[in-house]
Amino acid sequence: MHAPTRPPADYDWLLDWTDWVTRNDHRLEAVFVLDTFLQRSRATEATWALDFLSWKCERLASDGCWYEARLEHLHDRSHVRVLLDR
């Protein structure tokens, strides 16, 4: 008997995100609480960074946009800061 497989992480919801903030360097930025980011992406804390790397490379190849995601730890929670360079 096989263990149930988890559906693959999916970051395509970022393609429809409308609350980007323009930074001084003209890149777009959005910040998400880690738990919310993981839930929306159907990702796990252990694998999201590698999954995101694969996804952002696909995005660069398909539409020329570069995404970055940084995990930031604050004293009471963690955030994921996503940057978009079009």
N, C-alpha and C positions, 0 to 999 in steps of 0.2 A: 504494500500500500504506500502510495506517495503522499508526502505532506502537501497540503494545499499551497499553491504558489500565489504569491502576492502579485497583483497587477504592477506593471512597470511604472516607475515614477513618471510624471508628466508635468512639464513646466509650461506647456502651451497657454495656460491661463495668463501668463505674463504678456503674451502677445495682445491680449484684449484689455490689459490694465490701463486705466485712464487717470489714475492719481499720481502720475510721475511728477517729480519736482525738478525743474531745471537748475542745475548747479552753475557756479561761476565759470567752470571749465566747459560749459555748454553740453555736458553729459546729462542724461536723465537719471533720477535716483528715486528709489522707493525702499522703505524700511518696513519689515514685517517682524512680528514676534515669531520666534523660531517655531513654536508649536503650530501657529496658524500657517506659516509657510510650509511646514511638513505636511499638514493636513490637506491643504489645497493642492499640493503636489503629489499626494499619495506616496510620500517618501519616508524613509526612516532616518533617524539621526545618524546612524552608522554609515549609511550609503549615499546620502543626498549629495555630498560634494562631488563624488565621482559621477553620479547620475547627471548632475548639473553640467559637469565638464563635457560629457558626451552630447547633451542637449545643446549647449551653447556653440559647440563646434558645428553641429548640424545647422543651427540658425545662421552662423557666419557663412557657411557654404550656400545655403538656400536664399537668404535675403540680404546678406552683407552687413548684418547688425552684430555687434559684439556685446555680449552680456558678461558681467562679472558678479559674483556673489561672495560676500565676506561675512563670516560669522563674528559677531561682536558680543562679548560677555560683559554684562553690567552686574552690579552687585546683587540684583534681585531677579534678573531674567536675561535671556539671550535674544539677540535680534539677528536677522539676516538683512544686510544692506545690499540691494541689487542695483548695479549701475548699467546703463544702456548707452552705448555709443553708436549712433546711426551714421 
